[in-house]
Amino acid sequence: MSSEAWFSVLVPAVGLERVAELVVSHRNAAWSLARGGVESGRGHYPFMVVLHTGLLVGALVEVWVRRPHVVPVLAWSMLALVALAQGLRWWCIATLGRQWNTRVIVVPGAARVTGGPYRWIPHPNYVAVVVEGVALPLVHSAWITAVVFTVLNGLLLATRVRAEDAALTRLA
């Protein structure tokens, strides 16, 4: 099987993982809203969905159109980072429990989570997103997608983190 074909298995696998996240997120959003949760930062959410979808589509398109040379040491190291990013993301999801969401929803009176990866980093889920955004395309040397996603994601995260931090000030 060609490296493009292998990459064309990896990227949809990451996409399926994202779908699993959305299922958890939808369930948690319903739980939070039923308990008086307040959503913040709605304006940037559609852009976030488009950007994250664009990462997956862009990486595949770049690989199949540009056909970059795969550097084995880069491919394997980036694949390891993709796996570590997934692990960190699911550690965040497990640590936050019902409070984890792809949206910014805060339940009044809920305690701010300070365990797990949040003990060391205020927004570890975004560390996972940044690492994945660079590493996934670079598994197959799709550097254009990695750079474009990273720049746009940086702009998005500046807005997202401000919205999230403001919402979290309402927690006990």
Salt bridges, closest charged atoms under 4 A:
GLU4 OE2 - ARG67 NH1 3.46
GLU17 OE1 - ARG89 NH1 3.88
GLU21 OE2 - ARG18 NE 3.93
GLU21 OE2 - ARG89 NE 3.17
GLU39 OE1 - ARG42 NE 3.25
GLU39 OE2 - ARG103 NH1 3.00
GLU62 OE2 - ARG66 NH2 2.89
GLU132 OE1 - ARG18 NH2 1.99
GLU132 OE2 - ARG89 NH1 3.38
GLU164 OE2 - HIS123 ND1 3.10
GLU164 OE1 - ARG160 NE 3.85
ASP165 OD1 - HIS123 NE2 2.80
